[in-house]
Every structure is written in structure tokens, then in C-alpha cells.
């Protein structure tokens, strides 16, 4: 899938790239819905999918202001629909809360890829972010498998180790530095190291947060849409925190 994704990032129109993000979001939201609402058919699953498509589309059509408007009214509508479906008996705020958390956790965070592409050198920033996320992920895997002994947070994720996390930090920074010298020479080395360091920590936290959702749902893998990889949600989890961080670092620090 990687060559096709890279081709859309580099050569695709803004609409084509948005369509790619929407497809990834819908896949991840589907897996999230199955985790938190089990296998039954619920109105809330449909709400999550509709809102999941609208948020990145809003980022493309009207930028962050339209996106914020969609999020605001989605929250209102979610609770109004919950109110209309309420028929007495016990009441739990967790049901609409899961919908709201879902569209903030996945579509909102991923929509920053669309906003990032609109920045100066936006395509390079997207590739930089992917290198930051996945070079650390790969380094953590191999270091953890080879020398990892001390568990990081065994109650959340039994596979994560302290040694693997150290490998993640080093791998992310090294990947970012190599990318800078090969493709992004205009970017300051200080910025590269800071982005790699903080971004790798946020990526690990994003991974651990997704693990808590799976642990609470009693499953090992988030889905079956990417066989051998645990699901789309498992592949994207490290990006959920990294992408907004890189975007706002660009907007508020580099600019």
C-alpha cells in the first residue's frame, strides 16, 4: 500500500489526498466502533461514521474554522439524538461520550494531515511526520524484541519495554535527521531533534492510549482490515498525537 499512498501524497490533488484520509478515518472509526460498542448494530456507529467523514472534509473545504464548527454541532447533535432515543430506565452518559471521544480521537487528529498539506512545503512535512512515527515504531520493535527485558506499562501493554522505548527515541531522531539531510535541508537541525524527541514520546503515548481501549474492550487486535498488522487503528495510533503536534509546532514555533 505504501507506494500508492506516497503517490497520492506527492502527485494527488488536494481532494484525492482528502479522500485517502477519509478512507483511513472511516476504517479506523469502524474498528473503534466495534471495540467500544461490540458487534451489535447501533445508531451510534452510524453517527460516528458520518461525523468521521464530515470532519476531514470540513478541514479540506473550509480549514480549521469550518472543522471546528462541524465538531461543535456534531457534539450538540450527538447529545440531542441520545436524548430523543432515551426511553426511561437506567441512563448512562458513556454512550454519547464514546461517540464524542471517537470523533475527537480519530477524525479530528487525522484531519491535521489535510491542514498540514496546505502548509508551505506541506508534502515534505507529511513525509517528515510519517518518518518520525514509523522509524521510531520500527526501532522500538527490533530493540524491544532483541534486548527488551524491563516492562514499560505491563498492565496496559505487555509487549512494551523500557529498552524498546529508548530504541524508539533514538530511531525517531535518527530517522528525522536522515530525512532532513536527504530531503529537507532548509529545516533547522535543532527543530528536527526537538520534533523527533517530543514526537516520539507522543507517538508512544498514542500507542499506549489505543492499547488501553483494546484492553478495556478485552481484545488483542483492533480489527482485521490489515491482516498481520492488528488493524488500521493499530497502524495509525502513533499518528493521532504526533500529527497535531507537528502541525502546531510548524504554525507556532517555526513560523
N, C-alpha and C positions, 0 to 999 in steps of 0.2 A: 504493500500500500504506500510505502514511503515515496517512491518516485512519482506516483500520481499526486500525492499531497504536495510534494515540492513543486511540481509543475503548476498546480493551481495557485500556490503562493506566489510564484515568480511570474507566470505568464497569464494567469487567470484575471478576469475583470474583478472589480470590487464585488459585484453581485455573485460571481462564481465562488469567490472566497467566502462570502457570507453564507452561501448555500452549503459549502463544506462545513463551516462552523455549526450551522443549524442542524445538519445531519448528525454531527458528533454529539451535539447537545441533546437531540431527541433520543439517540441511542443511550446516552448516559442517564437521562431522565427516566427512560423506560426501565433501566436496571435499578435505579434508585426507587422508583415506584414499587417494583416487585420486592425490594428489600423491606421497605417500611410499611407497605400495605398488603403484603403477602400476595398470593396468587389470584385472589378474587377480583371481580370486576367492580371498580369503584368510580364514582363520579370524580373523585379527587385525582385519579390517574389521568383522566381526560383533561382536567383543569391544568395539571402540571405540564402536560404535553403542549397544550395550546399556548400557555404563558411562556413555556420554554422556547417555542418558535418565535413568539412576538418580541421578546426582549432583544435577541441579537438582530432581528430585522429592524427594530427601532434604532439600535446603535448605527446600523447602516443608513437608514433613511433620514434620521434627524440628529444623530450624535447623542451625546450623553444627556442632553436635556429631554429629548423625546423618550430616551430609555428610562430616565428617572420617572417621567410621567406614567409610562406603562407599568413600571414596578409599583408605583403608588396606587394606581387604580386597580391593579391586579390584587394587591393586598385587600383593598376595600371589597372588591367583588368576591374574593375567596371567602371572606367572613360573612358577607351577605348571603351567599349560596349555602354556607353552613347553617346560617340562621333559618333559611327557608326550608332546609331539609330536616331540621330538628323537630322530632315528634314526641318529645317527652322522654321520661326515663332518665337514666344516668347520662350525664353530659361530660365530654372530655375535650378540652381545648387542644389536646395533642393532635387531633385530626386535621384542623385547618393549619395548625402550627407546622405539621410535616409538609404541607403543600408550600407554605411560605418559605420555610427553610430550604426546600428543594429548589425553588426558582431563584433564590438568592445564592445558594451554594453552587449551582451548576450554570444556568444560563447567564446570570449576571457576571460571574467570574470569567466565563469563557468569552463573553461579548467584548471584553477588553482586547482580545485579539483583533477584532474588527476595528476598534478605535486605534489600536497600535499601528495597524497597516496604513492608517491615514496620516501618521506622523511623517516628518521628514526622515528619509531612509527607513521607512516603515517595514519594508520587506526584510532588510538586514536585521532590524530589531526582532522580528518574529523568529528568524533563524537563530539569532543570538539567544533568545529565550528558550527555544527548543534544545539548543546545545547545552545551555545551563542546566535544564531539567534532566535531560536524558543521559548526559555524560556523568553526572553525579549518580543517577539511578544505576547505571551500568557499573560504575566503580564500586558503589556500595554493595551490589550483588556479589561481585567477584571477591572483593576484600572480605566481606562477611562470610562467604562460603569457604574461603581458604584459611583465614586466621581468626574468624569471629568466635569469641567464647563468652564474653560478658553480655547478657541480655540487656537491651535498652529499656523497653517497657513490656515485659513479658505478659502482663495482663491485657494489653492492647494488641500486640503483635509479637508472637513467639519467635518469628524469624529475624527481627531487627536486633542488631548487636551494636555495642559501642564502637567496636573496630570498624564495622560497616559504615557507621555514621561518619567516622573520621575519614574513611575512604571516600565517602560521598562529598565531604567538604573539599578534599584535595582534588577529586575528579572534576567537580563543577568549576572550581577556579582554574584548573589546568585547561579544561575544555574551552572556557571563556577566553583565556589568554591566547590559546592557539587560534581560535576563531578571530580574535582581534587582529593578530598579526597577518593572518591569511586573507581576511575579507573586510575588516572594519578598522583600518589603520587610523582613521580620524578619531576614534574613541579613545579617551584617556585611559592609561593603564590603571590609574587609581580607581576610576569608575568601574572598570572591568573587574578588579579584585573585590571591590565592595559589593557589586552586583552578584558576583559569584559566591561570595561568603554568605551574605544575608539571604540571597535567593535559594541557596542550597538548604539552609536551615528551614526556610518557609516551605520548600518542597517536601522535606522530611515531615514537617508538621502536617502538611496537607495529606500525605500518605497515611500518617497515623490517625488523623481525623476520620478518613474514609474507613480505616480498619475498625474504629470504634462503632461505626454504623453497621458494618458487617458483623461484628461481634455481638452487638445488641440484637441483630436480626437472626443470629445463630447460623450464619453461612460462612463458607471459606472464600468463595469467589463471588464477585458482584453480578456476573452474568456469563452468557455463553456466546455472545456476539463476536468475540475474538478468541477462538479456541487456542488454548495454551498460554494465554495472557491473562486469564481471570476475568475478562470482560472489558468493555470500553471504560467504565468507571475506574477500574483498576489501572488502566493506562493513562488516564487523564488526571488522576487525583493529585499528582505532584504539581500540575499546572495551575490548579484552582487558586492557589495563593501566590504563585510566582508571577503569573501574567499581570494581575493588577499592580503588584509591587514594581515590576519593571516599567510598566506604563507610567505610573505616578513618579517614579524616580526620574524618568525621562522628562516629564512635564514640569516637575517642581525643582529638581536638582540640576540636571544637565541644561535645561532651557534657561 
